[in-house]
Amino acid sequence: MGVKVRERPKGSGVWWIFIEHQGKRKAKKVGKDRRLANEVAKKIEARLILGDLDLEKSQKSELPWFKDYADTWLESYIKSLKRESTYERYRGILQQHVYPSIGNVYRSMT
């Protein structure tokens, strides 16, 4: 278990907190204030010790379901930039083939 504060990239003045707990790693950008980054790191470390912070739960809650992400992409991007027939075809393919198999999977943020 560990919480580290680092400046990334070096000399940029941007501070990050790197958390390693129970084999999980997470990085959070804090900003340009080193003092604030150190304070946040101390609070996170205290929460880890108390067992108040679960990295797995917080990561899953931030991620949208694949179906929700694909619907947003379809409505905001495809519908406005492509022909109506293309939009309908994509929507049909998603509903018939993709959603039944991977619609209820969290979208990866990589």
LINQUIFEN-V368083 format. One record per pair of residues at least 12 apart in sequence whose ideal C-beta (glycine too) atoms are under 10 Angstrom apart, sorted by the first residue. I is the first residue (numbers start at 1). J is the second residue. Records with the same first field share a line. If there is no record, write none. Layout:
# LINQUIFEN-V368083
I = J + J
This chain:
# LINQUIFEN-V368083
1 = 19 + 20 + 21 + 22 + 45 + 48 + 49
2 = 18 + 19 + 20 + 21 + 25 + 41 + 45 + 48
3 = 17 + 18 + 19 + 20 + 21 + 26 + 28 + 38 + 40 + 41 + 42 + 43 + 44 + 45 + 46 + 47 + 48
4 = 16 + 17 + 18 + 19 + 20 + 27 + 41 + 45
5 = 17 + 18 + 30 + 34 + 36 + 37 + 38 + 39 + 40 + 41 + 42
6 = 18 + 27 + 37
7 = 32 + 34 + 37
8 = 27 + 29
12 = 32
13 = 31 + 32 + 33 + 34
14 = 29 + 30 + 31 + 32 + 37
15 = 28 + 29 + 30 + 31 + 32 + 33 + 34 + 35 + 36 + 37 + 38 + 40 + 41
16 = 28 + 29 + 30 + 31 + 37
17 = 29 + 30 + 37 + 38 + 40 + 41 + 44 + 45
18 = 41
19 = 41 + 44 + 45 + 48 + 53 + 55
20 = 48 + 55
21 = 44 + 45 + 47 + 48 + 53 + 54 + 55 + 56
22 = 48 + 54 + 55 + 56
23 = 55
24 = 54 + 55 + 56 + 59
25 = 55
26 = 44 + 53 + 55 + 56 + 58 + 59
28 = 40 + 41 + 44
59 = 106 + 109
60 = 106
61 = 106
62 = 106 + 109
63 = 105 + 106 + 107 + 108 + 109
64 = 106 + 107 + 109
65 = 102 + 103 + 104 + 105 + 106 + 107
66 = 94 + 98 + 99 + 101 + 102 + 103 + 104 + 105 + 106 + 107 + 108
67 = 94 + 95 + 98 + 99 + 102 + 103 + 104 + 105 + 107
68 = 103 + 106 + 107
69 = 106 + 107
70 = 90 + 91 + 94 + 95 + 98 + 99 + 102 + 103 + 107
71 = 91 + 94 + 99 + 103
73 = 90 + 94
74 = 87 + 90 + 91 + 94
75 = 87 + 91
78 = 90 + 91
79 = 91
